[in-house]
Amino acid sequence: MAAIQRSLKRWRFSSGTVGLTIACAISLSVAGQPASAESRTPTLSAAASEASVVSRTEPSALLQSTGNLYWVVNTENEFSPNSSSVYRTAKTGRPGTERLLYREKGLHYFGALVYAKVGGIWFGYVVARQNMTNSRIVRFQLDGGGLPKTIVASANPIRDLKTDGASLFWADKNGIRATALIGGPTRTVVQGQDFNRVRLGLAGSRLFYAVGRQVRFVPKAGGITTSFITTPTEITALHVAVSPFGTTRVYWGERSGIVASKGFFGLTSIWQGAQTGRYTTSVSFDGARVLWTDCGTNGLECAVRFRLGNATTTIAKSLYFAREVQGDSLRTFWADNDGLKRYTY
Protein backbone atom coordinates (compact mmCIF):
# COMPACT_ATOMS: atom_id res chain seq x y z
CA MET A 1 0.00 0.00 0.00
CA ALA A 2 1.39 3.40 -0.96
CA ALA A 3 2.43 5.70 1.83
CA ILE A 4 -0.26 8.16 2.73
CA GLN A 5 1.05 11.60 3.55
CA ARG A 6 -0.71 14.41 5.21
CA SER A 7 0.52 17.76 6.43
CA LEU A 8 0.70 18.31 10.15
CA LYS A 9 -2.17 20.38 11.44
CA ARG A 10 -0.19 21.86 14.29
CA TRP A 11 -1.50 25.38 14.00
CA ARG A 12 -3.52 25.92 17.15
CA PHE A 13 -5.74 28.72 15.94
CA SER A 14 -8.05 28.67 18.89
CA SER A 15 -5.15 29.08 21.32
CA GLY A 16 -3.77 32.23 19.72
CA THR A 17 -0.43 30.77 18.67
CA VAL A 18 -0.76 31.70 15.03
CA GLY A 19 -0.24 34.54 12.65
CA LEU A 20 3.43 35.00 12.81
CA THR A 21 4.58 37.76 10.55
CA ILE A 22 7.89 36.40 9.39
CA ALA A 23 9.44 39.51 7.78
CA CYS A 24 9.40 43.22 8.51
CA ALA A 25 8.47 44.41 5.02
CA ILE A 26 9.82 47.66 3.66
CA SER A 27 6.83 49.90 3.09
CA LEU A 28 6.08 53.14 1.33
CA SER A 29 5.10 56.31 3.14
CA VAL A 30 1.93 55.97 5.16
CA ALA A 31 1.02 59.59 4.65
CA GLY A 32 -2.62 59.83 3.72
CA GLN A 33 -3.75 57.16 6.16
CA PRO A 34 -6.57 58.36 8.37
CA ALA A 35 -5.36 59.66 11.73
CA SER A 36 -8.04 57.46 13.23
CA ALA A 37 -10.12 55.08 11.16
CA GLU A 38 -12.52 54.53 14.05
CA SER A 39 -14.65 57.43 12.89
CA ARG A 40 -14.93 56.16 9.32
CA THR A 41 -17.13 53.37 8.01
CA PRO A 42 -15.24 51.28 5.43
CA THR A 43 -16.74 50.30 2.10
CA LEU A 44 -16.84 46.51 1.74
CA SER A 45 -16.27 44.93 -1.67
CA ALA A 46 -15.41 41.58 -3.24
CA ALA A 47 -12.29 40.81 -5.24
CA ALA A 48 -12.29 41.45 -8.99
CA SER A 49 -10.28 38.33 -9.83
CA GLU A 50 -9.68 34.83 -8.52
CA ALA A 51 -6.78 33.56 -6.43
CA SER A 52 -4.39 31.06 -7.98
CA VAL A 53 -2.38 28.21 -6.46
CA VAL A 54 1.40 28.60 -6.21
CA SER A 55 2.03 25.25 -4.53
CA ARG A 56 -0.11 22.37 -3.28
CA THR A 57 2.15 21.99 -0.26
CA GLU A 58 0.82 23.51 2.97
CA PRO A 59 3.17 26.13 4.45
CA SER A 60 3.59 26.39 8.19
CA ALA A 61 5.73 29.50 7.69
CA LEU A 62 6.06 31.76 4.65
CA LEU A 63 8.60 34.44 3.77
CA GLN A 64 8.86 36.62 0.67
CA SER A 65 11.89 38.28 -0.88
CA THR A 66 11.91 40.66 -3.83
CA GLY A 67 11.30 37.93 -6.41
CA ASN A 68 10.94 34.65 -4.51
CA LEU A 69 8.88 32.86 -1.90
CA TYR A 70 10.37 30.63 0.80
CA TRP A 71 8.27 28.39 2.97
CA VAL A 72 8.28 25.56 5.48
CA VAL A 73 6.29 22.32 5.12
CA ASN A 74 5.88 19.73 7.88
CA THR A 75 4.69 16.36 6.60
CA GLU A 76 3.56 13.36 8.60
CA ASN A 77 4.03 10.02 6.85
CA GLU A 78 2.15 6.95 7.99
CA PHE A 79 4.69 4.35 6.89
CA SER A 80 8.05 6.16 6.88
CA PRO A 81 9.75 8.92 8.89
CA ASN A 82 8.08 12.31 9.07
CA SER A 83 9.83 15.12 7.24
CA SER A 84 10.23 18.89 7.56
CA SER A 85 11.27 20.83 4.47
CA VAL A 86 12.06 24.31 3.18
CA TYR A 87 11.04 25.18 -0.39
CA ARG A 88 11.56 28.06 -2.79
CA THR A 89 9.81 29.25 -5.92
CA ALA A 90 9.44 32.47 -7.88
CA LYS A 91 6.55 34.76 -7.01
CA THR A 92 5.15 33.88 -10.42
CA GLY A 93 5.55 30.16 -9.71
CA ARG A 94 2.93 27.46 -10.08
CA PRO A 95 2.53 23.92 -8.71
CA GLY A 96 5.52 21.81 -9.69
CA THR A 97 8.04 24.67 -9.84
CA GLU A 98 9.00 24.36 -6.17
CA ARG A 99 12.63 23.61 -5.36
CA LEU A 100 13.56 21.75 -2.20
CA LEU A 101 16.31 23.62 -0.31
CA TYR A 102 16.63 21.74 2.96
CA ARG A 103 14.98 18.75 4.64
CA GLU A 104 15.21 16.81 7.90
CA LYS A 105 13.51 13.50 8.63
CA GLY A 106 12.36 12.22 11.98
CA LEU A 107 10.53 13.73 14.94
CA HIS A 108 11.22 17.31 13.95
CA TYR A 109 9.00 20.30 13.29
CA PHE A 110 10.19 23.36 11.35
CA GLY A 111 8.90 26.73 12.51
CA ALA A 112 9.93 30.32 11.86
CA LEU A 113 12.15 31.13 8.85
CA VAL A 114 14.42 34.07 7.94
CA TYR A 115 17.25 34.70 5.47
CA ALA A 116 20.42 36.82 5.47
CA LYS A 117 23.65 37.31 3.54
CA VAL A 118 26.87 36.19 5.24
CA GLY A 119 30.26 36.43 3.58
CA GLY A 120 28.69 36.96 0.17
CA ILE A 121 26.44 33.87 0.45
CA TRP A 122 22.69 33.90 1.07
CA PHE A 123 21.60 31.63 3.88
CA GLY A 124 18.27 30.58 5.30
CA TYR A 125 17.77 30.08 9.02
CA VAL A 126 14.96 27.86 10.26
CA VAL A 127 13.77 26.87 13.72
CA ALA A 128 13.77 23.07 14.13
CA ARG A 129 11.92 21.75 17.16
CA GLN A 130 12.06 18.20 18.47
CA ASN A 131 9.09 16.84 20.41
CA MET A 132 7.92 20.46 20.70
CA THR A 133 10.58 21.14 23.38
CA ASN A 134 14.26 21.19 22.42
CA SER A 135 14.96 23.57 19.56
CA ARG A 136 17.73 24.41 17.13
CA ILE A 137 18.25 27.23 14.66
CA VAL A 138 19.75 25.66 11.55
CA ARG A 139 21.54 27.56 8.78
CA PHE A 140 21.46 26.32 5.16
CA GLN A 141 22.37 27.82 1.79
CA LEU A 142 19.52 29.24 -0.25
CA ASP A 143 21.06 27.88 -3.45
CA GLY A 144 20.63 24.37 -2.06
CA GLY A 145 24.37 23.72 -1.79
CA GLY A 146 26.76 23.37 1.10
CA LEU A 147 26.17 21.68 4.44
CA PRO A 148 23.68 22.76 7.09
CA LYS A 149 24.98 24.10 10.40
CA THR A 150 23.32 24.39 13.81
CA ILE A 151 23.75 27.99 14.92
CA VAL A 152 21.72 27.80 18.14
CA ALA A 153 20.76 24.84 20.33
CA SER A 154 18.18 25.47 23.05
CA ALA A 155 16.53 23.32 25.72
CA ASN A 156 13.39 25.45 25.29
CA PRO A 157 10.96 25.73 22.38
CA ILE A 158 11.77 28.71 20.16
CA ARG A 159 8.68 30.69 19.19
CA ASP A 160 9.56 33.41 16.68
CA LEU A 161 12.70 34.34 14.73
CA LYS A 162 13.84 37.60 13.13
CA THR A 163 17.07 39.03 11.71
CA ASP A 164 18.36 42.52 11.04
CA GLY A 165 21.08 41.26 8.69
CA ALA A 166 23.69 41.08 11.46
CA SER A 167 22.09 39.12 14.30
CA LEU A 168 19.35 36.60 14.97
CA PHE A 169 16.62 37.37 17.50
CA TRP A 170 14.25 34.77 18.90
CA ALA A 171 11.82 34.20 21.75
CA ASP A 172 11.62 31.25 24.13
CA LYS A 173 9.66 30.73 27.33
CA ASN A 174 12.16 32.69 29.43
CA GLY A 175 12.73 35.74 27.27
CA ILE A 176 14.09 37.12 24.00
CA ARG A 177 17.60 36.11 22.90
CA ALA A 178 20.09 37.17 20.24
CA THR A 179 23.29 35.93 18.63
CA ALA A 180 25.43 36.70 15.59
CA LEU A 181 24.45 35.22 12.22
CA ILE A 182 27.55 33.04 12.32
CA GLY A 183 26.72 31.80 15.81
CA GLY A 184 28.58 32.34 19.06
CA PRO A 185 27.57 33.50 22.52
CA THR A 186 23.85 34.00 23.17
CA ARG A 187 22.75 37.16 24.94
CA THR A 188 19.45 37.96 26.60
CA VAL A 189 17.69 41.05 25.24
CA VAL A 190 14.57 40.79 27.43
CA GLN A 191 14.18 38.55 30.46
CA GLY A 192 10.69 37.25 31.13
CA GLN A 193 8.41 34.32 31.77
CA ASP A 194 5.94 32.52 29.53
CA PHE A 195 7.29 34.17 26.36
CA ASN A 196 6.30 31.13 24.28
CA ARG A 197 3.63 33.12 22.46
CA VAL A 198 5.62 36.30 21.88
CA ARG A 199 5.71 37.80 18.39
CA LEU A 200 8.70 39.84 17.23
CA GLY A 201 9.37 42.72 14.84
CA LEU A 202 12.44 44.85 14.06
CA ALA A 203 12.75 48.51 13.10
CA GLY A 204 16.08 50.32 13.10
CA SER A 205 17.66 50.07 16.53
CA ARG A 206 14.48 48.77 18.17
CA LEU A 207 13.09 45.31 18.77
CA PHE A 208 9.29 45.22 19.09
CA TYR A 209 7.45 42.35 20.71
CA ALA A 210 3.83 41.53 21.44
CA VAL A 211 2.86 39.63 24.56
CA GLY A 212 -0.71 39.33 25.78
CA ARG A 213 -2.45 42.68 25.22
CA GLN A 214 0.69 44.78 24.89
CA VAL A 215 3.20 45.75 22.23
CA ARG A 216 6.52 46.81 23.76
CA PHE A 217 9.92 47.75 22.39
CA VAL A 218 13.48 47.58 23.62
CA PRO A 219 16.87 48.52 22.13
CA LYS A 220 18.27 45.59 20.14
CA ALA A 221 21.31 45.68 22.39
CA GLY A 222 19.07 45.30 25.44
CA GLY A 223 18.06 47.85 28.04
CA ILE A 224 14.88 49.55 29.18
CA THR A 225 11.62 48.13 27.83
CA THR A 226 8.97 50.67 26.80
CA SER A 227 5.25 50.09 26.34
CA PHE A 228 4.07 51.04 22.83
CA ILE A 229 0.35 50.17 22.91
CA THR A 230 -2.12 48.31 25.13
CA THR A 231 -4.97 46.68 23.19
CA PRO A 232 -8.55 45.74 24.13
CA THR A 233 -7.96 42.01 23.54
CA GLU A 234 -5.07 39.57 23.11
CA ILE A 235 -2.72 40.30 20.19
CA THR A 236 -2.67 37.37 17.75
CA ALA A 237 -0.62 38.87 14.88
CA LEU A 238 2.15 41.46 14.58
CA HIS A 239 3.96 43.20 11.73
CA VAL A 240 6.44 46.09 11.87
CA ALA A 241 7.03 48.20 8.75
CA VAL A 242 9.64 50.88 8.08
CA SER A 243 9.09 53.40 5.29
CA PRO A 244 11.84 54.60 2.92
CA PHE A 245 11.90 57.75 5.07
CA GLY A 246 12.65 55.77 8.21
CA THR A 247 9.16 56.04 9.70
CA THR A 248 8.11 53.06 11.80
CA ARG A 249 4.55 51.79 11.94
CA VAL A 250 3.34 48.79 13.91
CA TYR A 251 0.42 46.68 12.63
CA TRP A 252 -1.38 44.14 14.78
CA GLY A 253 -4.41 41.87 14.85
CA GLU A 254 -6.40 40.80 17.88
CA ARG A 255 -8.38 37.92 19.33
CA SER A 256 -11.53 39.99 18.74
CA GLY A 257 -10.83 40.35 15.00
CA ILE A 258 -9.59 43.94 15.30
CA VAL A 259 -6.87 45.01 12.84
CA ALA A 260 -5.07 48.24 13.72
CA SER A 261 -1.83 50.18 13.34
CA LYS A 262 0.05 52.98 15.05
CA GLY A 263 3.22 54.98 14.61
CA PHE A 264 5.21 56.87 17.20
CA PHE A 265 3.14 59.96 16.44
CA GLY A 266 -0.58 60.32 15.85
CA LEU A 267 -3.57 58.20 16.74
CA THR A 268 -4.26 54.52 16.25
CA SER A 269 -5.82 53.60 12.90
CA ILE A 270 -8.49 50.89 13.05
CA TRP A 271 -8.63 48.97 9.75
CA GLN A 272 -11.15 46.39 10.91
CA GLY A 273 -13.32 46.60 14.00
CA ALA A 274 -14.19 43.77 16.34
CA GLN A 275 -15.83 40.77 14.64
CA THR A 276 -18.19 38.48 16.51
CA GLY A 277 -16.82 34.92 16.56
CA ARG A 278 -13.70 35.76 14.50
CA TYR A 279 -10.06 36.56 15.20
CA THR A 280 -7.05 37.76 13.23
CA THR A 281 -4.46 35.15 12.25
CA SER A 282 -1.94 37.33 10.36
CA VAL A 283 -1.39 40.94 9.32
CA SER A 284 1.00 42.75 6.98
CA PHE A 285 1.50 45.92 4.91
CA ASP A 286 2.61 45.86 1.27
CA GLY A 287 3.48 49.54 0.89
CA ALA A 288 -0.06 50.60 -0.01
CA ARG A 289 -2.52 48.06 1.39
CA VAL A 290 -3.05 46.73 4.89
CA LEU A 291 -3.39 42.95 4.52
CA TRP A 292 -4.85 40.47 6.98
CA THR A 293 -6.43 37.06 7.41
CA ASP A 294 -9.18 36.31 9.90
CA CYS A 295 -10.94 33.08 10.83
CA GLY A 296 -13.81 31.74 12.87
CA THR A 297 -12.83 30.57 16.34
CA ASN A 298 -12.49 26.99 15.06
CA GLY A 299 -10.13 28.02 12.26
CA LEU A 300 -12.81 27.56 9.60
CA GLU A 301 -14.49 30.02 7.24
CA CYS A 302 -11.31 32.09 6.98
CA ALA A 303 -10.96 35.14 4.75
CA VAL A 304 -8.11 37.15 3.21
CA ARG A 305 -8.73 40.89 3.06
CA PHE A 306 -7.01 44.18 2.35
CA ARG A 307 -7.76 47.78 3.16
CA LEU A 308 -6.91 50.54 0.70
CA GLY A 309 -8.14 54.00 1.55
CA ASN A 310 -11.65 53.64 2.94
CA ALA A 311 -12.43 50.37 1.13
CA THR A 312 -12.01 46.88 2.54
CA THR A 313 -11.86 44.13 -0.09
CA THR A 314 -12.18 40.40 0.54
CA ILE A 315 -9.95 38.60 -1.98
CA ALA A 316 -10.63 35.04 -0.76
CA LYS A 317 -13.06 33.44 1.66
CA SER A 318 -14.38 30.09 2.93
CA LEU A 319 -10.79 28.98 3.55
CA TYR A 320 -9.40 26.52 6.08
CA PHE A 321 -6.82 27.95 8.50
CA ALA A 322 -5.71 30.95 6.40
CA ARG A 323 -2.47 32.51 7.66
CA GLU A 324 0.91 34.09 6.78
CA VAL A 325 -0.44 36.89 4.56
CA GLN A 326 2.13 39.17 2.87
CA GLY A 327 2.78 40.69 -0.53
CA ASP A 328 4.04 43.51 -2.72
CA SER A 329 2.46 46.08 -5.02
CA LEU A 330 1.50 43.42 -7.59
CA ARG A 331 0.46 40.36 -5.58
CA THR A 332 -0.73 39.10 -2.21
CA PHE A 333 0.32 35.68 -0.90
CA TRP A 334 -0.95 33.55 1.93
CA ALA A 335 -1.09 29.97 3.17
CA ASP A 336 -4.11 27.84 3.96
CA ASN A 337 -4.69 24.14 4.26
CA ASP A 338 -5.14 23.82 0.50
CA GLY A 339 -1.68 25.18 -0.23
CA LEU A 340 0.21 28.38 -0.99
CA LYS A 341 -2.01 30.94 -2.74
CA ARG A 342 -1.54 34.11 -4.78
CA TYR A 343 -3.84 36.99 -5.67
CA THR A 344 -2.71 39.24 -8.54
CA TYR A 345 -3.94 42.84 -8.81
Legacy VTK file of the C-alpha trace (Angstrom):
# vtk DataFile Version 3.0
C-alpha trace
ASCII
DATASET POLYDATA
POINTS 345 float
0.000 0.000 0.000
1.390 3.403 -0.960
2.428 5.696 1.828
-0.257 8.157 2.729
1.049 11.598 3.548
-0.714 14.414 5.209
0.515 17.765 6.432
0.696 18.305 10.145
-2.174 20.378 11.439
-0.192 21.865 14.289
-1.495 25.381 14.003
-3.516 25.920 17.154
-5.737 28.719 15.935
-8.047 28.669 18.892
-5.149 29.079 21.320
-3.766 32.231 19.715
-0.428 30.773 18.670
-0.757 31.698 15.032
-0.239 34.539 12.648
3.426 34.999 12.809
4.577 37.765 10.551
7.888 36.403 9.388
9.443 39.514 7.783
9.401 43.224 8.510
8.465 44.413 5.022
9.817 47.657 3.658
6.829 49.905 3.093
6.076 53.142 1.326
5.099 56.306 3.138
1.931 55.972 5.157
1.020 59.589 4.653
-2.625 59.833 3.724
-3.750 57.165 6.164
-6.575 58.361 8.371
-5.357 59.657 11.728
-8.036 57.464 13.230
-10.121 55.083 11.162
-12.521 54.528 14.046
-14.651 57.428 12.886
-14.934 56.157 9.319
-17.130 53.373 8.013
-15.240 51.283 5.425
-16.742 50.301 2.104
-16.839 46.508 1.737
-16.274 44.927 -1.673
-15.411 41.584 -3.240
-12.289 40.814 -5.243
-12.286 41.449 -8.987
-10.277 38.333 -9.833
-9.685 34.826 -8.519
-6.784 33.560 -6.433
-4.388 31.059 -7.981
-2.385 28.212 -6.458
1.399 28.604 -6.215
2.030 25.252 -4.528
-0.112 22.372 -3.282
2.154 21.995 -0.256
0.821 23.510 2.969
3.169 26.135 4.448
3.589 26.388 8.192
5.733 29.499 7.693
6.057 31.756 4.654
8.601 34.440 3.769
8.864 36.622 0.670
11.894 38.281 -0.881
11.912 40.658 -3.835
11.304 37.925 -6.411
10.938 34.654 -4.506
8.882 32.861 -1.897
10.371 30.628 0.797
8.265 28.395 2.972
8.277 25.555 5.478
6.291 22.324 5.119
5.883 19.728 7.884
4.691 16.362 6.602
3.557 13.358 8.602
4.034 10.024 6.849
2.151 6.953 7.987
4.685 4.348 6.892
8.047 6.157 6.885
9.753 8.921 8.886
8.082 12.309 9.075
9.831 15.122 7.238
10.226 18.885 7.555
11.268 20.834 4.467
12.065 24.311 3.182
11.038 25.176 -0.393
11.559 28.059 -2.791
9.813 29.248 -5.924
9.435 32.475 -7.884
6.545 34.763 -7.009
5.148 33.879 -10.423
5.549 30.159 -9.715
2.929 27.463 -10.079
2.527 23.919 -8.707
5.516 21.810 -9.687
8.035 24.668 -9.845
9.000 24.362 -6.167
12.627 23.608 -5.362
13.564 21.751 -2.196
16.314 23.623 -0.313
16.630 21.743 2.963
14.982 18.751 4.644
15.210 16.811 7.897
13.506 13.503 8.626
12.359 12.222 11.982
10.531 13.728 14.938
11.224 17.312 13.946
9.002 20.299 13.288
10.194 23.358 11.352
8.896 26.730 12.514
9.934 30.322 11.855
12.148 31.127 8.853
14.418 34.073 7.940
17.251 34.702 5.470
20.420 36.822 5.471
23.655 37.307 3.536
26.867 36.193 5.242
30.260 36.430 3.577
28.686 36.965 0.166
26.442 33.872 0.448
22.691 33.905 1.072
21.603 31.628 3.879
18.274 30.579 5.295
17.768 30.082 9.022
14.960 27.856 10.262
13.771 26.866 13.719
13.775 23.071 14.130
11.919 21.752 17.158
12.060 18.204 18.468
9.093 16.835 20.410
7.924 20.462 20.704
10.579 21.138 23.378
14.261 21.189 22.424
14.963 23.574 19.560
17.733 24.410 17.126
18.249 27.235 14.658
19.748 25.655 11.550
21.537 27.558 8.779
21.464 26.321 5.165
22.366 27.820 1.794
19.520 29.244 -0.249
21.059 27.883 -3.453
20.635 24.370 -2.057
24.366 23.722 -1.786
26.762 23.372 1.098
26.170 21.679 4.439
23.682 22.762 7.093
24.984 24.098 10.396
23.321 24.386 13.809
23.747 27.994 14.921
21.724 27.800 18.144
20.764 24.835 20.329
18.184 25.467 23.049
16.531 23.323 25.716
13.389 25.450 25.293
10.962 25.728 22.379
11.774 28.714 20.162
8.684 30.685 19.192
9.561 33.411 16.679
12.704 34.337 14.731
13.839 37.596 13.129
17.068 39.026 11.711
18.362 42.518 11.042
21.080 41.261 8.692
23.691 41.081 11.462
22.087 39.124 14.299
19.349 36.596 14.970
16.621 37.369 17.505
14.255 34.770 18.900
11.825 34.197 21.747
11.618 31.255 24.125
9.659 30.731 27.333
12.159 32.687 29.434
12.731 35.739 27.265
14.085 37.118 23.997
17.604 36.113 22.899
20.091 37.172 20.243
23.286 35.933 18.630
25.428 36.701 15.594
24.450 35.218 12.223
27.549 33.036 12.316
26.718 31.803 15.806
28.584 32.341 19.057
27.565 33.504 22.518
23.854 33.995 23.167
22.750 37.156 24.940
19.449 37.957 26.599
17.695 41.051 25.245
14.567 40.789 27.431
14.185 38.548 30.457
10.690 37.251 31.132
8.406 34.321 31.774
5.943 32.522 29.531
7.286 34.171 26.359
6.302 31.126 24.284
3.635 33.123 22.461
5.623 36.305 21.883
5.707 37.796 18.387
8.697 39.844 17.230
9.368 42.720 14.838
12.436 44.854 14.059
12.749 48.507 13.101
16.078 50.316 13.105
17.663 50.065 16.534
14.481 48.767 18.172
13.093 45.311 18.773
9.289 45.216 19.095
7.454 42.352 20.715
3.832 41.532 21.444
2.860 39.631 24.557
-0.712 39.333 25.777
-2.452 42.678 25.224
0.686 44.777 24.890
3.202 45.748 22.235
6.517 46.810 23.755
9.917 47.753 22.386
13.484 47.579 23.621
16.871 48.516 22.134
18.275 45.594 20.140
21.314 45.685 22.387
19.067 45.304 25.441
18.060 47.848 28.035
14.882 49.550 29.185
11.621 48.127 27.830
8.972 50.672 26.797
5.247 50.090 26.342
4.071 51.038 22.829
0.348 50.174 22.913
-2.115 48.313 25.125
-4.967 46.680 23.193
-8.552 45.736 24.126
-7.964 42.010 23.543
-5.066 39.569 23.109
-2.719 40.296 20.192
-2.674 37.374 17.752
-0.622 38.868 14.884
2.155 41.461 14.579
3.956 43.202 11.730
6.437 46.091 11.869
7.035 48.201 8.750
9.645 50.881 8.075
9.086 53.400 5.290
11.845 54.596 2.917
11.905 57.749 5.070
12.651 55.774 8.215
9.155 56.042 9.696
8.111 53.057 11.801
4.547 51.790 11.938
3.343 48.790 13.912
0.415 46.682 12.635
-1.381 44.145 14.783
-4.412 41.871 14.847
-6.397 40.804 17.877
-8.380 37.920 19.327
-11.531 39.985 18.740
-10.825 40.353 14.995
-9.591 43.935 15.302
-6.867 45.010 12.842
-5.072 48.244 13.719
-1.831 50.177 13.336
0.053 52.979 15.047
3.216 54.979 14.610
5.206 56.874 17.201
3.139 59.963 16.444
-0.582 60.317 15.853
-3.570 58.201 16.743
-4.255 54.523 16.247
-5.825 53.598 12.903
-8.488 50.893 13.053
-8.634 48.972 9.754
-11.150 46.391 10.914
-13.320 46.603 13.996
-14.194 43.767 16.341
-15.833 40.773 14.635
-18.189 38.477 16.512
-16.824 34.923 16.556
-13.699 35.759 14.503
-10.062 36.563 15.202
-7.055 37.762 13.234
-4.460 35.151 12.253
-1.940 37.326 10.362
-1.386 40.939 9.324
0.995 42.751 6.978
1.504 45.922 4.912
2.612 45.857 1.266
3.477 49.539 0.888
-0.061 50.599 -0.010
-2.519 48.061 1.386
-3.053 46.733 4.889
-3.387 42.946 4.517
-4.848 40.470 6.983
-6.430 37.062 7.413
-9.184 36.312 9.903
-10.945 33.081 10.833
-13.807 31.743 12.866
-12.831 30.572 16.337
-12.487 26.985 15.064
-10.133 28.016 12.256
-12.813 27.559 9.603
-14.495 30.021 7.242
-11.310 32.092 6.979
-10.959 35.143 4.751
-8.113 37.148 3.209
-8.729 40.893 3.062
-7.013 44.184 2.348
-7.759 47.780 3.162
-6.908 50.543 0.697
-8.138 54.002 1.548
-11.655 53.639 2.936
-12.435 50.371 1.130
-12.006 46.879 2.543
-11.859 44.134 -0.089
-12.184 40.398 0.540
-9.954 38.599 -1.980
-10.628 35.042 -0.763
-13.059 33.436 1.662
-14.385 30.094 2.927
-10.793 28.984 3.552
-9.405 26.517 6.079
-6.819 27.947 8.502
-5.709 30.951 6.396
-2.468 32.511 7.657
0.911 34.093 6.784
-0.442 36.894 4.558
2.132 39.172 2.871
2.784 40.695 -0.527
4.040 43.506 -2.720
2.457 46.081 -5.017
1.505 43.420 -7.587
0.463 40.361 -5.579
-0.731 39.105 -2.214
0.321 35.683 -0.905
-0.953 33.549 1.933
-1.089 29.971 3.171
-4.107 27.837 3.963
-4.694 24.136 4.261
-5.142 23.822 0.496
-1.681 25.176 -0.232
0.214 28.381 -0.991
-2.006 30.936 -2.742
-1.538 34.110 -4.783
-3.839 36.990 -5.671
-2.715 39.244 -8.540
-3.943 42.838 -8.812
LINES 1 346
345 0 1 2 3 4 5 6 7 8 9 10 11 12 13 14 15 16 17 18 19 20 21 22 23 24 25 26 27 28 29 30 31 32 33 34 35 36 37 38 39 40 41 42 43 44 45 46 47 48 49 50 51 52 53 54 55 56 57 58 59 60 61 62 63 64 65 66 67 68 69 70 71 72 73 74 75 76 77 78 79 80 81 82 83 84 85 86 87 88 89 90 91 92 93 94 95 96 97 98 99 100 101 102 103 104 105 106 107 108 109 110 111 112 113 114 115 116 117 118 119 120 121 122 123 124 125 126 127 128 129 130 131 132 133 134 135 136 137 138 139 140 141 142 143 144 145 146 147 148 149 150 151 152 153 154 155 156 157 158 159 160 161 162 163 164 165 166 167 168 169 170 171 172 173 174 175 176 177 178 179 180 181 182 183 184 185 186 187 188 189 190 191 192 193 194 195 196 197 198 199 200 201 202 203 204 205 206 207 208 209 210 211 212 213 214 215 216 217 218 219 220 221 222 223 224 225 226 227 228 229 230 231 232 233 234 235 236 237 238 239 240 241 242 243 244 245 246 247 248 249 250 251 252 253 254 255 256 257 258 259 260 261 262 263 264 265 266 267 268 269 270 271 272 273 274 275 276 277 278 279 280 281 282 283 284 285 286 287 288 289 290 291 292 293 294 295 296 297 298 299 300 301 302 303 304 305 306 307 308 309 310 311 312 313 314 315 316 317 318 319 320 321 322 323 324 325 326 327 328 329 330 331 332 333 334 335 336 337 338 339 340 341 342 343 344
